[in-house]
Amino acid sequence: MSDFNAELHARPSIYFTGPAFVEHIALMPSALVALHGSRYLPEGDDSGDPRTQVEHHTEFVTITRVTQLSADTDTWPRSSLLEDDIPALVDMDAPALISRVGILVLGPAPAELGLTLSKFGFRDTAASSIGGGAAQVCSDFRVQDDKTSRILLFNKDLNAYRLGRMVRRIYEIETYRAMALLSLPEARRLAPLLGDYDKKLVQLTNRNQTTPATEHKKLLDEISSLSAQIISAAAETRNRFGATAAYAKIVEERIGELRESHVPGFQRFGVFVARRFRPAVRTCEATALRLEQLSHATMHLIDLLQTRIQVEIEYQNATQIQAMADRAATQVKIQRAVEGFSIIAISYYLLSLFKVVLETVDHAGYHVSPLVMLVSIPLVIGAVAVAILRVKHALSTE
């Protein structure tokens, strides 16, 4: 229960008042260390010493440093987070940089906003009034030579707590946007492969309709090979595409939490992000959906081919069974004919023996009427028939 409650406080903001310079770096380590939540490095005071926060997320690590400024400035501050210092802060070797954001927090926005933005080198800037008009955020979303995306925040009425939370929303938009787009290269890599998979699937589907039974095994092997390639591609990218969907949802939530309103003469900050971010996310979603549909289609084609093979096997089995039934019926007819011949043959031999007996008795001087011979013929035949039928019945019963 304590772990669940601790999760509510796992991502605290650094509360501060302006003017200040906030640096936020997101890193993808080669192997995550066993550390979760947030931790603060030794804090400074408001005299200019920076305060640093390190957070370990599921896939990445972030470093946030807030440096208080003595007064508003017309020049962009120099970074205090040097690349050589970063591995020691996150306690890992050679982490990959995902995003780097610098947020300069100044006083209320000047009347000539465009002139101030030009002083800082901003071009084609997007700007919004946020927090119900309590501040203004501006950025041109260009990555500088030091790999930093610069953002200006003009604070009008935000206190230390609201300012810390607002800054956190802004740099989280950039961080989660970068994390969401990690799957875009995968989507671009898969695009030509998916086209090839589609063509192969169409060809195999057409062949399934015309392939003779003798070539079913070869066709089944080809479909199984295609299915294995698609399933492998889906397995390799499933987690990355799933993470993109989750990160994209967070970006949209953070943009909504800004409570933007229009600044005359500028495109809104959130609109600028969404218009360029959503198409990339939809490309990833479409690629994931296409992989899933191809996987289902190949499995369905395999099921159809296996059903066809099974039907043909059942037809062959039925033909063989019918042939066996015909042979059995013929054997029964032959057996009945043999049984008939057996009755006649046995009766003939018995009557021949009976005739010899009668002739012997006649030679001995005892006269027997020929009618006895006539009467014995049906009796002998009937007795033989009854005997053979009883033997047959006894064998069938056993």
C-alpha positions, 0 to 999 in steps of 0.5 A: 500500500505504501508503494501505491501511495508513494507513486502519487509523489513520484514526480515532484516539480522543482518550485522556484520563482523567476527569473530563472533558467531551467534545463531538462535533458532526457537520456536513454541508457543502455541498461536501466539501473535499479532506481525509481522515482526522483532524487535531488542532488545537493540544492543551492539557494536563490543566489545562483547555485543550481538545483538538480533533480534526476528522475528514472522513468520506465525507459529513460532518465531525465535531469532537470536543473534550475538556475536562478538568475539575478535579473531578466536578461536579453541573452540566452544563458550558458548551460551548466549541464556539460556533456562530460558531467551527465554520465556521473549524474545518472550513474551510467556510461554513454547514455543516448540523448533523447531531448534537451530543452532550455526554458528561460523564465522571465518577467511579464511579456513585453508589449513588443513581443516580436522584438524580444523574440528577435533578440533571442534569435527566435524565428517563426515563433509559436506563442500562447497565453497559458494558465488562464492568462497567467503566463506566455510561452514562446518557442520556434522548436528549432534545435540549436548547435548544442542540441537544445530546443529553446523556450521562453516563458514570460511569467505574469501571475504564477507563484512558485508552485504554479510556475514549477508545475507549468514549467514541468508541463512544458518540458514534458511535452518536449520529452514525451514528444521525442520519446513518442517519435522514436518509433517513426524511423521504424515505421519508415523502415517497415514501409517498403517491407509492408508493400512487399508483404502486401504483394506477396500476400496477393500473389499467394492468395491468387495461387491458392485458388488455382494450385493443384493438390500436388503443390499444396505443401509448397504453397503452404511453406511459402505462406508460412514463411511470409507469416513468420516474417510478418509476425517477427516484424510485429514482435520487434516493433510492438513495444515501440509502437505501443510506447508511442501511443502512450507517450502521444496521449501524455503529450496531448494531456499536457497540452490540454493542461496548459489551458492555452489562449491565442496571442495575436499574431502568433500560432498557438504553441499547442497547435504548432506541436499537434499539427506536426506531431499527430501525423507522425504518430498516426504514421506509427499507428497505421504501420502497427495496424497494417502489421496486425492486419497482415498477420491476421490475413496470412493466418486466415490464408493458412487456415483456408489452405489447410481447410482445402487440404483437409477437404481433399483428404476427406474426399480421398478417404471417402473414396477409399472407404467406398471402394473398400465397401464395394470390395466387401460387398463383392466378397459377401456375394462371393461368400454366399455363392460359395456357401450355395455351392458348398451345400450342393457339393456336400449334399451331392457327396452325402447322397452318393454315399447314401446311394452306395449304401442302398445299392450294397443293401440291394445286392445283399438281398434286401430290396429297398424302394426307390422312393426312399432315395427320392425322399432322402434328397430334400432331407439331406439338402435341408440338413446340410443347409441347416448345418452350414447356417448354424456354423456361420451363425456361431462364427459370426457370434464369436 
